[in-house]
Amino acid sequence: MTGGSSGIGLAVAAALARMGTGVVITGRDEDRLRAAVERIGASGTPGGLLAVRADVRHAEDADRVVQAAVEHFGDLDILVNNAGVGRWGSVSELSAEAWAEVLDTNLTGVFHTCRAVLPVLKRRGGGWIINISSLAGQNPFAGGAAYCASKAGLNAFTEALMQEVRHDGIRVSLVLPGSVATNFRGGGGGTGDWALQPEDVAQVVVDLVGHEARSLPSRVEIRPSRPPKKG
């Protein structure tokens, strides 16, 4: 689980742990990782839990996480890519550094982790890769050029990867949430009772991995059922 120290990633990690799945979470902040381990541990982790400080923008970190997971648990069969950042502002105001951070994390980071995990999944004869995108990837908005571009790229990358590896027994799915009540602000996040909760997205992931091997739900959109009316 990349980006498993807060928000959607933390909720997904906790949900998988409650299923009895051994879970590896990653993040860039050591303190937030420790706090996440305490929260997930409180929910019960019969399968075991490992936290690895890593930055998926770097290929060597992605390789290290996969190696640590295999060494700790003896195998790896599910990768959930959730690490993400948002930098907001018009194109004329956005710095090159901010643009690079968003694309390197939200898109290139997924490439690094997928490339690192594919040999493991192929060797074991299959598994899951689930990439958490956003409806912003298909519904661009002003002030979100970098974020929307990164998610649109992630959508295309995921669908291409799905077609490449499906005959290896590797199922690749794309989850596109709408407004979710997290600390991730500026990109259409919701703050009211109407918004999705991280646990709602986690439930989608749990449902996906429960599908029979013959079934591949390759794309799931989830949005609030009753958002505020416009106008």
Secondary structure, 3 states (H helix, E strand, C coil): CECCCCHHHHHHHHHHHHCCCCEEEEECCHHHHHHHHHHHHHCCCCCCEEEEECCCCCHHHHHHHHHHHHHHHCCCCEEEECCCCCCCCCCCCCCHHHHHHHHHHHHHHHHHHHHHHHHHHHHHCCEEEEEECCHHHCCCCCCCHHHHHHHHHHHHHHHHHHHHHHHHCEEEEEEEECCECCCCCCCCCCCCCCCECHHHHHHHHHHHHCCCCCCCCCEEEECCCCCCCCC
